[in-house]
Amino acid sequence: MALNPVRLRLLEAFDRLGTIRAVGRELDLSPSTVSQQLSVLESETGAALLERRGRTLVLTPTGALLVERARALLAQMDAIEVELAEVESEPSGRLRIAGFTSVIAPVLIPAARALAIAHPRLDVELIELEPHESTTAVQRGTCDVVVTVDQEDGFLLDPTVHSISLTTDPLLLIAPLDHRVAGLDAVTFSDLVGEHWAFDAPGTYLGELIPLLCRRAGFEPHIVGRFTSYEVVIDHVAAGLSVGVLPALAIGSRSDVVSRPLAGMSERKIIATARKGSLGRSAVAAALAAVQQATDEAIAR
């Protein structure tokens, strides 16, 4: 039996994504090509790997077993490719580091600057990525290092994923300096009925979470601003036009707003992740170290 790693990657992608069409979109292949290659894989193994249940195509027990074994094999192949690509120990080549909005300025930009100084042969690209997009980016390898939020969805149990804990980041209410909450040690959502709100963009983590928590507190938020930039949210609040909720890392040392803990908001666990198969690459190791150092310095500030 001769198994083709390209076809094994297709089967692994099907297990993650659930449909032939989704696999084709991820790997830039037509659905018919994906189906054809999976049929060839069945011929190579001499076993049925997929079966229909109603209108849904699912893995057979044999297919599920092959996926489990294939993940370990593919991770090992990635590691071998890394070793062959990096004969020298000096980090070099293109490196893609991604993170969500509030870590770009305080963490990723300083990390990229440090990498540029220490390793001039390294070409670092920074990418803004929402936490819910991180899983795919790491598993597909479209980004080398991803700073994200532990959403406790089982992602970190993936045997192909390596993670390190960076810090926790509380979500805080921000308000104008002369706002009534400035005299309070902590605030509840019930204290904020009737306020004007500035939110993150629709579809983003905070852009969906905070309106939901307002509704759970019994009121519909009066939205007067939707912004993709956290700096603009802070500017809007500082101008006396709204209140908002942002991560402490995003607020930083801004002194033109007041920030207060908000009851019911838990601290986010910030993590850095990479594929285990890429850890032998010196550039990835350097990036993880730089991100950790930049995070420690951001907290110290």
Residue pairs with C-beta under 8 A, 6 or more apart in sequence:
1 44
1 45
1 46
2 44
3 41
3 44
3 45
4 40
4 41
4 44
5 73
5 74
5 77
6 37
7 37
7 38
7 40
7 41
7 44
8 41
8 66
8 70
8 73
8 74
9 27
9 70
9 74
10 23
10 27
10 34
10 37
10 38
10 41
11 38
11 41
11 49
11 59
11 63
11 66
11 67
11 70
12 67
12 70
12 71
12 74
13 22
13 23
13 26
13 27
14 20
14 23
14 34
14 38
14 50
14 59
15 59
15 63
15 64
15 67
16 139
17 23
17 26
19 57
20 31
20 34
20 35
20 38
20 57
21 31
23 29
23 34
24 30
24 31
24 33
24 34
26 136
26 140
27 34
38 49
38 50
41 49
42 48
42 49
42 50
45 62
45 66
47 60
47 62
48 60
48 62
48 63
49 59
49 60
49 62
49 63
49 66
50 57
50 58
50 59
50 60
50 63
51 57
51 58
51 59
51 60
52 58
59 67
71 159
71 160
72 159
74 160
74 277
75 159
75 160
75 275
75 276
75 277
76 277
77 277
78 141
78 275
78 277
78 278
79 276
79 277
79 278
79 279
79 280
82 277
82 278
82 280
82 281
83 280
85 93
85 281
86 92
86 280
86 281
86 282
86 283
89 282
90 119
90 121
90 282
91 115
91 119
91 121
91 122
91 281
91 282
91 283
91 285
91 286
92 119
92 121
92 122
92 283
93 121
93 122
93 123
93 283
94 123
94 125
95 115
95 122
95 123
95 124
95 125
95 144
95 145
95 283
95 284
95 287
96 125
96 127
96 142
96 143
96 144
96 145
97 108
97 111
97 112
97 124
97 125
97 126
97 127
97 143
97 144
97 145
97 146
97 147
97 287
97 291
98 126
98 127
98 128
98 129
98 134
98 137
98 143
98 145
98 146
98 147
99 107
99 108
99 126
99 127
99 128
99 129
99 146
99 147
99 148
100 128
100 129
100 130
100 131
100 134
100 147
100 148
100 149
100 205
101 128
101 200
101 204
101 228
101 229
101 230
101 250
102 169
102 230
102 246
102 247
102 249
102 250
103 147
103 249
103 270
104 126
104 128
105 252
106 249
106 250
106 252
106 294
106 298
106 301
107 147
107 166
107 249
107 291
107 294
107 295
107 298
108 126
108 147
108 291
108 294
109 126
110 294
110 297
110 298
111 287
111 290
111 291
111 293
111 294
112 124
112 126
112 290
114 290
114 293
114 294
115 122
115 124
115 286
115 287
115 290
116 122
116 124
118 286
118 290
119 283
119 286
122 283
122 286
124 287
127 143
129 137
129 143
129 146
129 148
130 204
130 205
131 148
131 149
131 151
131 205
132 151
132 205
134 146
134 148
134 155
134 273
135 153
135 155
136 142
137 143
137 146
138 146
138 161
138 273
138 274
138 275
139 158
139 160
139 161
139 275
141 275
141 278
144 274
144 278
144 281
144 283
144 284
144 287
145 272
145 273
145 274
145 284
145 287
145 288
145 291
146 272
146 273
146 274
147 166
147 270
147 271
147 272
147 273
147 291
148 270
148 271
148 273
149 205
149 268
149 269
149 270
149 271
150 156
150 163
150 268
150 269
150 270
150 271
155 161
156 163
156 271
156 273
159 276
160 275
160 276
160 277
161 273
161 274
161 275
161 276
162 273
162 274
162 275
162 276
162 279
163 271
163 272
163 273
164 271
164 272
164 273
164 288
164 292
165 269
165 270
165 271
166 270
166 271
166 272
166 291
166 292
166 295
167 270
167 295
167 299
168 267
168 268
168 269
168 270
169 247
169 248
169 249
169 267
169 268
169 270
170 247
170 248
170 261
170 265
170 267
170 268
171 206
171 245
171 246
171 247
171 248
171 262
171 265
171 266
171 267
171 268
172 245
172 246
172 247
172 248
172 251
172 259
172 260
172 261
172 262
172 265
173 181
173 187
173 192
173 243
173 244
173 245
173 259
173 260
173 261
173 262
174 233
174 234
174 237
174 243
174 244
174 245
174 246
174 251
174 257
174 258
174 259
175 181
175 182
175 237
175 243
175 257
175 258
175 259
175 260
176 237
176 238
176 239
176 240
176 243
176 257
176 258
177 238
177 256
177 257
177 258
178 240
179 243
179 258
181 187
181 191
181 243
181 258
181 260
182 258
182 260
184 191
184 260
185 260
185 261
186 260
186 261
186 262
186 263
187 260
187 261
187 262
187 263
188 217
188 262
188 263
188 264
189 213
189 214
189 216
189 217
189 262
189 263
189 264
190 217
190 218
192 214
192 217
192 243
193 217
193 218
193 219
194 219
194 222
195 221
195 222
195 242
195 243
196 222
196 223
196 224
196 241
196 242
196 243
197 210
197 211
197 214
197 221
197 222
197 223
197 224
197 225
197 242
197 243
197 244
198 223
198 224
198 225
198 226
198 227
198 233
198 236
198 237
198 241
198 242
198 243
198 244
199 206
199 207
199 210
199 211
199 221
199 223
199 225
199 226
199 227
199 233
199 244
200 206
200 207
200 210
200 226
200 227
200 228
200 230
200 233
201 207
201 226
201 227
201 228
202 208
202 226
204 228
206 245
206 246
206 247
207 226
210 221
210 244
210 245
211 221
211 223
213 264
213 265
214 220
214 221
215 221
224 236
224 241
224 242
225 233
225 236
225 241
225 242
227 233
227 236
230 246
230 250
233 244
233 246
234 244
234 246
234 250
234 251
234 254
234 256
234 257
236 242
236 244
237 243
237 244
237 257
238 254
238 256
238 257
245 262
245 265
247 268
248 259
249 270
249 298
251 257
251 259
252 298
252 301
253 301
270 295
272 288
272 291
272 292
274 284
274 287
274 288
278 284
279 285
